[in-house]
Amino acid sequence: MGKDLYEKYDEVKEIYNKVKEITGIDIAKISFEGPEEELNKTQNTQLAVLTESLAILEILKKNGIKAEMSAGLSLGEYTALIEDGVFNLEDGVKLVQKRGEIMQKYTPSGNWKMAAIIGLDEKTVEDVCKKVDTGFVVPANYNTIGQIVISGEEEAVIKAGELAKEAGAKKVAILNTAGPFHTSKLSECSAKLKEVLDNTTINCKNSKVVKNIDGKLYNENDNVAEVLANHIMNPVKFTSCLQTMNDNGIDTFVEVGPGKTLSAFVKRMKFDGEINIYSINSCESLENFLSVNN
């Protein structure tokens, strides 16, 4: 995760060093050397993803490239809020560190699963979940058109997957996650996070960041602490986020950080007109992007 960027760019090293100073965690060492079980701890995974994303954004800024509008899926919203100045770097990093620790400690124990349902519309997936009477299962992530993640008790998720296939789903993929994320089961996590947010300096303003919770831009009247506390226990409306961006004239989408998942979500939206999509997670992908856009 970001090792080649770290070795080549001083700006990247600087961000990793700042995060280490702020948190006391050598996130570069964990990201690049592991061990894997250490990186896979929620508090470390979230910090690693945030740090790599902020580091890439730093290089883009040095090259005169800044987002006109931004969004992130779940954790990624914090990257966007830090970049937009709603949180300063130190407070934002501390907040993500605490969020990871809270989720590691207070996510309820149990046999939880999440599954991606491909090829059904939102209402059909919602109806499928309501039909399950063997336990708790609800939609958790509205990722893009025709892709919705459900979350809940393992037996209920498996049953919902079967019903989804009967309803015409093209595919049901069980995800490698172990918590009922973005559901009401994280109410204790939400309450603990709200305590942290209430003691964090927040710059409330008309922002260029689109909220996961409703797909609308943050504005100066939003209670950001309340929004983010609720965000952890409510579905991610990423489809709505992408639609809002496109409705506001965004035709170039740049994904920063590990993977290309969000880029694939943009492609599935099938927006009208020419849409440019880039994912930056390595020296090669960064330099390719800069050669076209700088």
C-alpha positions as a Markdown table, in Angstrom:
| # | Residue | x | y | z |
|---|---|---|---|---|
| 1 | Met | 0.0 | 0.0 | 0.0 |
| 2 | Gly | 1.8 | 3.1 | -1.3 |
| 3 | Lys | 5.4 | 1.8 | -0.9 |
| 4 | Asp | 6.6 | 2.9 | -4.3 |
| 5 | Leu | 5.1 | 6.4 | -3.8 |
| 6 | Tyr | 6.7 | 6.6 | -0.4 |
| 7 | Glu | 10.2 | 5.7 | -1.8 |
| 8 | Lys | 10.0 | 8.2 | -4.6 |
| 9 | Tyr | 8.2 | 11.3 | -3.3 |
| 10 | Asp | 9.3 | 13.4 | -0.4 |
| 11 | Glu | 5.8 | 14.8 | -0.1 |
| 12 | Val | 4.5 | 11.2 | 0.6 |
| 13 | Lys | 7.2 | 10.6 | 3.2 |
| 14 | Glu | 6.2 | 13.8 | 4.9 |
| 15 | Ile | 2.6 | 12.8 | 5.2 |
| 16 | Tyr | 3.5 | 9.4 | 6.6 |
| 17 | Asn | 5.9 | 11.0 | 9.1 |
| 18 | Lys | 3.2 | 13.5 | 10.2 |
| 19 | Val | 0.7 | 10.7 | 10.8 |
| 20 | Lys | 3.3 | 8.9 | 12.9 |
| 21 | Glu | 4.0 | 12.0 | 14.9 |
| 22 | Ile | 0.2 | 12.5 | 15.5 |
| 23 | Thr | -0.7 | 8.9 | 16.3 |
| 24 | Gly | 2.5 | 7.3 | 17.6 |
| 25 | Ile | 1.9 | 4.6 | 15.1 |
| 26 | Asp | 4.5 | 3.8 | 12.4 |
| 27 | Ile | 1.8 | 3.4 | 9.7 |
| 28 | Ala | 4.5 | 3.2 | 7.0 |
| 29 | Lys | 6.1 | 0.2 | 8.6 |
| 30 | Ile | 2.7 | -1.5 | 9.1 |
| 31 | Ser | 1.5 | -0.7 | 5.6 |
| 32 | Phe | 4.7 | -1.8 | 3.8 |
| 33 | Glu | 6.0 | -4.7 | 6.0 |
| 34 | Gly | 2.9 | -5.9 | 7.9 |
| 35 | Pro | 2.5 | -8.4 | 9.4 |
| 36 | Glu | -0.8 | -8.9 | 7.7 |
| 37 | Glu | -2.8 | -9.5 | 10.9 |
| 38 | Glu | -1.5 | -6.2 | 12.2 |
| 39 | Leu | -2.5 | -4.3 | 9.1 |
| 40 | Asn | -5.9 | -6.0 | 9.1 |
| 41 | Lys | -6.8 | -4.6 | 12.5 |
| 42 | Thr | -9.6 | -2.1 | 11.9 |
| 43 | Gln | -7.7 | 0.8 | 13.5 |
| 44 | Asn | -4.6 | 0.2 | 11.4 |
| 45 | Thr | -6.4 | -0.5 | 8.1 |
| 46 | Gln | -8.4 | 2.8 | 8.4 |
| 47 | Leu | -5.2 | 4.8 | 9.2 |
| 48 | Ala | -3.3 | 3.1 | 6.4 |
| 49 | Val | -5.9 | 3.9 | 3.8 |
| 50 | Leu | -6.3 | 7.5 | 5.0 |
| 51 | Thr | -2.5 | 8.1 | 5.0 |
| 52 | Glu | -2.0 | 6.8 | 1.5 |
| 53 | Ser | -4.9 | 8.8 | 0.2 |
| 54 | Leu | -3.8 | 12.1 | 1.8 |
| 55 | Ala | -0.2 | 11.5 | 0.5 |
| 56 | Ile | -1.4 | 11.1 | -3.1 |
| 57 | Leu | -3.6 | 14.2 | -2.7 |
| 58 | Glu | -0.5 | 16.1 | -1.5 |
| 59 | Ile | 1.4 | 15.3 | -4.8 |
| 60 | Leu | -1.6 | 16.3 | -6.8 |
| 61 | Lys | -1.8 | 19.7 | -5.0 |
| 62 | Lys | 1.9 | 20.3 | -5.6 |
| 63 | Asn | 1.1 | 19.8 | -9.3 |
| 64 | Gly | -1.8 | 22.4 | -9.1 |
| 65 | Ile | -4.6 | 19.8 | -9.2 |
| 66 | Lys | -7.4 | 20.1 | -6.7 |
| 67 | Ala | -10.9 | 18.6 | -6.6 |
| 68 | Glu | -13.9 | 20.8 | -7.5 |
| 69 | Met | -16.0 | 18.3 | -5.6 |
| 70 | Ser | -15.2 | 15.2 | -3.6 |
| 71 | Ala | -16.8 | 12.2 | -2.0 |
| 72 | Gly | -15.5 | 9.0 | -0.3 |
| 73 | Leu | -17.1 | 5.7 | 0.5 |
| 74 | Ser | -17.4 | 5.3 | 4.3 |
| 75 | Leu | -13.9 | 6.0 | 5.7 |
| 76 | Gly | -13.1 | 7.9 | 2.5 |
| 77 | Glu | -15.4 | 10.7 | 3.5 |
| 78 | Tyr | -12.9 | 11.6 | 6.2 |
| 79 | Thr | -10.2 | 12.0 | 3.6 |
| 80 | Ala | -12.4 | 14.3 | 1.7 |
| 81 | Leu | -13.3 | 16.4 | 4.8 |
| 82 | Ile | -9.6 | 16.8 | 5.8 |
| 83 | Glu | -8.7 | 17.8 | 2.2 |
| 84 | Asp | -11.5 | 20.4 | 2.2 |
| 85 | Gly | -10.5 | 21.9 | 5.5 |
| 86 | Val | -13.6 | 20.8 | 7.6 |
| 87 | Phe | -11.0 | 19.1 | 9.8 |
| 88 | Asn | -7.3 | 20.1 | 10.0 |
| 89 | Leu | -4.8 | 17.4 | 9.4 |
| 90 | Glu | -4.0 | 16.7 | 13.0 |
| 91 | Asp | -7.6 | 16.6 | 14.2 |
| 92 | Gly | -8.7 | 14.6 | 11.2 |
| 93 | Val | -6.0 | 11.9 | 11.6 |
| 94 | Lys | -6.7 | 11.7 | 15.4 |
| 95 | Leu | -10.4 | 11.3 | 14.6 |
| 96 | Val | -9.8 | 8.4 | 12.1 |
| 97 | Gln | -7.5 | 6.8 | 14.6 |
| 98 | Lys | -10.2 | 7.0 | 17.3 |
| 99 | Arg | -12.9 | 5.8 | 14.8 |
| 100 | Gly | -10.8 | 2.7 | 14.0 |
| 101 | Glu | -10.2 | 2.0 | 17.7 |
| 102 | Ile | -13.9 | 2.4 | 18.5 |
| 103 | Met | -15.0 | 0.1 | 15.7 |
| 104 | Gln | -12.4 | -2.5 | 16.7 |
| 105 | Lys | -13.5 | -2.4 | 20.4 |
| 106 | Tyr | -17.3 | -1.8 | 20.2 |
| 107 | Thr | -18.5 | -3.6 | 17.1 |
| 108 | Pro | -20.8 | -6.2 | 18.6 |
| 109 | Ser | -19.6 | -9.8 | 18.6 |
| 110 | Gly | -21.6 | -12.3 | 16.6 |
| 111 | Asn | -21.7 | -14.2 | 13.3 |
| 112 | Trp | -21.9 | -11.2 | 11.0 |
| 113 | Lys | -21.6 | -11.1 | 7.2 |
| 114 | Met | -21.9 | -8.7 | 4.3 |
| 115 | Ala | -22.7 | -9.6 | 0.8 |
| 116 | Ala | -22.7 | -7.7 | -2.5 |
| 117 | Ile | -25.9 | -8.2 | -4.6 |
| 118 | Ile | -25.3 | -7.5 | -8.3 |
| 119 | Gly | -28.0 | -6.8 | -10.8 |
| 120 | Leu | -31.0 | -5.7 | -8.7 |
| 121 | Asp | -32.5 | -2.3 | -8.1 |
| 122 | Glu | -32.6 | -0.7 | -4.7 |
| 123 | Lys | -36.2 | -1.4 | -3.9 |
| 124 | Thr | -36.0 | -5.0 | -4.8 |
| 125 | Val | -33.0 | -5.5 | -2.5 |
| 126 | Glu | -34.8 | -3.7 | 0.3 |
| 127 | Asp | -37.8 | -5.9 | -0.2 |
| 128 | Val | -35.6 | -9.0 | -0.2 |
| 129 | Cys | -34.2 | -8.0 | 3.2 |
| 130 | Lys | -37.7 | -7.4 | 4.6 |
| 131 | Lys | -38.8 | -10.9 | 3.6 |
| 132 | Val | -36.1 | -12.6 | 5.7 |
| 133 | Asp | -37.5 | -13.7 | 9.0 |
| 134 | Thr | -34.5 | -15.7 | 10.2 |
| 135 | Gly | -32.5 | -12.8 | 11.6 |
| 136 | Phe | -31.2 | -9.3 | 11.0 |
| 137 | Val | -30.2 | -8.2 | 7.5 |
| 138 | Val | -30.5 | -4.7 | 5.9 |
| 139 | Pro | -29.0 | -2.8 | 2.9 |
| 140 | Ala | -25.7 | -1.2 | 4.1 |
| 141 | Asn | -24.0 | 0.2 | 1.0 |
| 142 | Tyr | -25.8 | 1.6 | -2.1 |
| 143 | Asn | -22.5 | 1.4 | -4.1 |
| 144 | Thr | -23.7 | 2.1 | -7.7 |
| 145 | Ile | -26.5 | 1.2 | -10.0 |
| 146 | Gly | -27.2 | -2.5 | -9.7 |
| 147 | Gln | -24.8 | -3.1 | -6.8 |
| 148 | Ile | -25.9 | -3.0 | -3.2 |
| 149 | Val | -24.2 | -4.5 | -0.2 |
| 150 | Ile | -26.4 | -6.1 | 2.5 |
| 151 | Ser | -25.2 | -6.6 | 6.1 |
| 152 | Gly | -26.3 | -8.5 | 9.1 |
| 153 | Glu | -26.4 | -11.9 | 10.8 |
| 154 | Glu | -24.7 | -14.6 | 8.7 |
| 155 | Glu | -27.8 | -16.9 | 8.4 |
| 156 | Ala | -30.0 | -13.9 | 7.4 |
| 157 | Val | -27.5 | -12.6 | 4.9 |
| 158 | Ile | -27.2 | -16.0 | 3.2 |
| 159 | Lys | -31.0 | -16.3 | 3.1 |
| 160 | Ala | -31.3 | -12.8 | 1.6 |
| 161 | Gly | -28.7 | -13.8 | -1.0 |
| 162 | Glu | -30.8 | -16.8 | -2.0 |
| 163 | Leu | -34.0 | -14.7 | -2.3 |
| 164 | Ala | -32.0 | -12.1 | -4.3 |
| 165 | Lys | -31.0 | -14.8 | -6.8 |
| 166 | Glu | -34.6 | -15.9 | -7.1 |
| 167 | Ala | -35.5 | -12.3 | -7.7 |
| 168 | Gly | -33.1 | -12.1 | -10.7 |
| 169 | Ala | -29.8 | -11.1 | -9.2 |
| 170 | Lys | -26.9 | -11.8 | -11.5 |
| 171 | Lys | -24.5 | -12.5 | -8.7 |
| 172 | Val | -24.3 | -12.6 | -4.9 |
| 173 | Ala | -20.8 | -12.3 | -3.5 |
| 174 | Ile | -20.1 | -12.9 | 0.3 |
| 175 | Leu | -17.5 | -10.2 | 1.4 |
| 176 | Asn | -14.5 | -10.7 | 3.6 |
| 177 | Thr | -15.8 | -8.6 | 6.5 |
| 178 | Ala | -16.7 | -9.4 | 10.1 |
| 179 | Gly | -19.1 | -6.8 | 11.3 |
| 180 | Pro | -22.6 | -5.4 | 10.7 |
| 181 | Phe | -21.1 | -2.1 | 9.4 |
| 182 | His | -23.5 | 0.7 | 8.5 |
| 183 | Thr | -26.4 | -0.8 | 10.3 |
| 184 | Ser | -28.2 | 0.0 | 13.6 |
| 185 | Lys | -26.1 | -2.7 | 15.3 |
| 186 | Leu | -23.3 | -0.1 | 15.5 |
| 187 | Ser | -25.3 | 2.2 | 17.7 |
| 188 | Glu | -22.7 | 1.9 | 20.5 |
| 189 | Cys | -19.9 | 2.8 | 18.1 |
| 190 | Ser | -22.0 | 5.7 | 16.9 |
| 191 | Ala | -22.4 | 7.0 | 20.5 |
| 192 | Lys | -18.7 | 6.7 | 21.3 |
| 193 | Leu | -17.7 | 8.4 | 18.1 |
| 194 | Lys | -20.1 | 11.2 | 18.8 |
| 195 | Glu | -18.3 | 11.9 | 22.1 |
| 196 | Val | -15.0 | 12.2 | 20.2 |
| 197 | Leu | -16.6 | 14.4 | 17.5 |
| 198 | Asp | -18.1 | 16.7 | 20.0 |
| 199 | Asn | -14.6 | 17.4 | 21.3 |
| 200 | Thr | -13.0 | 17.9 | 17.9 |
| 201 | Thr | -12.7 | 21.3 | 16.1 |
| 202 | Ile | -15.0 | 21.3 | 13.1 |
| 203 | Asn | -15.1 | 24.0 | 10.5 |
| 204 | Cys | -18.7 | 24.1 | 9.5 |
| 205 | Lys | -19.1 | 25.6 | 6.0 |
| 206 | Asn | -20.6 | 25.2 | 2.6 |
| 207 | Ser | -18.3 | 22.4 | 1.6 |
| 208 | Lys | -17.4 | 20.7 | -1.7 |
| 209 | Val | -17.8 | 17.3 | 0.0 |
| 210 | Val | -20.8 | 15.1 | -0.7 |
| 211 | Lys | -22.2 | 13.3 | 2.3 |
| 212 | Asn | -22.6 | 9.5 | 2.3 |
| 213 | Ile | -25.7 | 9.7 | 4.5 |
| 214 | Asp | -27.9 | 11.5 | 2.0 |
| 215 | Gly | -25.9 | 12.2 | -1.2 |
| 216 | Lys | -26.0 | 15.9 | -0.6 |
| 217 | Leu | -23.3 | 18.5 | -0.2 |
| 218 | Tyr | -22.3 | 19.5 | 3.3 |
| 219 | Asn | -23.5 | 23.1 | 4.1 |
| 220 | Glu | -22.8 | 25.5 | 7.0 |
| 221 | Asn | -26.0 | 24.5 | 8.8 |
| 222 | Asp | -25.1 | 20.8 | 9.0 |
| 223 | Asn | -24.2 | 19.4 | 12.4 |
| 224 | Val | -21.1 | 17.6 | 11.1 |
| 225 | Ala | -20.6 | 15.7 | 14.4 |
| 226 | Glu | -24.2 | 14.4 | 14.2 |
| 227 | Val | -23.8 | 13.5 | 10.5 |
| 228 | Leu | -20.6 | 11.5 | 11.0 |
| 229 | Ala | -21.9 | 9.8 | 14.2 |
| 230 | Asn | -25.0 | 8.7 | 12.3 |
| 231 | His | -23.0 | 7.8 | 9.2 |
| 232 | Ile | -21.4 | 4.9 | 11.0 |
| 233 | Met | -24.7 | 3.2 | 11.6 |
| 234 | Asn | -26.7 | 4.1 | 8.5 |
| 235 | Pro | -26.4 | 3.0 | 4.9 |
| 236 | Val | -23.8 | 4.6 | 2.6 |
| 237 | Lys | -25.6 | 6.3 | -0.3 |
| 238 | Phe | -22.7 | 6.3 | -2.7 |
| 239 | Thr | -24.9 | 6.0 | -5.8 |
| 240 | Ser | -26.5 | 9.3 | -4.8 |
| 241 | Cys | -23.1 | 10.9 | -4.1 |
| 242 | Leu | -21.9 | 10.1 | -7.6 |
| 243 | Gln | -25.2 | 11.3 | -9.1 |
| 244 | Thr | -24.9 | 14.6 | -7.2 |
| 245 | Met | -21.4 | 15.1 | -8.5 |
| 246 | Asn | -22.4 | 14.4 | -12.1 |
| 247 | Asp | -25.5 | 16.6 | -11.8 |
| 248 | Asn | -23.1 | 19.4 | -10.7 |
| 249 | Gly | -21.1 | 19.1 | -13.9 |
| 250 | Ile | -18.3 | 16.7 | -12.7 |
| 251 | Asp | -17.2 | 14.7 | -15.7 |
| 252 | Thr | -13.7 | 13.6 | -14.4 |
| 253 | Phe | -13.5 | 11.3 | -11.5 |
| 254 | Val | -10.1 | 10.6 | -9.8 |
| 255 | Glu | -9.9 | 7.8 | -7.2 |
| 256 | Val | -7.0 | 8.0 | -4.8 |
| 257 | Gly | -5.8 | 5.3 | -2.5 |
| 258 | Pro | -5.6 | 1.5 | -2.7 |
| 259 | Gly | -7.6 | -0.3 | -5.3 |
| 260 | Lys | -9.9 | 0.6 | -8.2 |
| 261 | Thr | -13.3 | -0.2 | -6.7 |
| 262 | Leu | -14.8 | 3.3 | -6.8 |
| 263 | Ser | -13.7 | 3.8 | -10.4 |
| 264 | Ala | -15.7 | 0.7 | -11.3 |
| 265 | Phe | -18.7 | 2.2 | -9.5 |
| 266 | Val | -18.5 | 5.3 | -11.6 |
| 267 | Lys | -18.4 | 3.2 | -14.8 |
| 268 | Arg | -21.6 | 1.4 | -13.8 |
| 269 | Met | -23.4 | 4.7 | -13.4 |
| 270 | Lys | -23.5 | 5.0 | -17.2 |
| 271 | Phe | -23.6 | 8.8 | -17.1 |
| 272 | Asp | -24.4 | 10.7 | -20.3 |
| 273 | Gly | -21.6 | 12.4 | -22.2 |
| 274 | Glu | -17.9 | 11.8 | -22.0 |
| 275 | Ile | -16.7 | 10.7 | -18.5 |
| 276 | Asn | -13.0 | 10.4 | -17.6 |
| 277 | Ile | -12.1 | 8.0 | -14.8 |
| 278 | Tyr | -8.7 | 7.6 | -13.2 |
| 279 | Ser | -7.5 | 5.6 | -10.2 |
| 280 | Ile | -4.2 | 6.6 | -8.6 |
| 281 | Asn | -2.5 | 4.1 | -6.2 |
| 282 | Ser | 1.1 | 3.8 | -7.5 |
| 283 | Cys | 3.9 | 5.8 | -9.1 |
| 284 | Glu | 2.9 | 4.5 | -12.6 |
| 285 | Ser | -0.8 | 5.4 | -12.3 |
| 286 | Leu | 0.1 | 8.8 | -10.7 |
| 287 | Glu | 2.6 | 9.7 | -13.5 |
| 288 | Asn | 0.2 | 8.5 | -16.2 |
| 289 | Phe | -2.5 | 10.8 | -14.8 |
| 290 | Leu | -0.1 | 13.8 | -14.5 |
| 291 | Ser | 1.1 | 13.3 | -18.1 |
| 292 | Val | -2.5 | 13.7 | -19.3 |
| 293 | Asn | -3.7 | 16.3 | -16.9 |
| 294 | Asn | -0.8 | 18.6 | -16.1 |
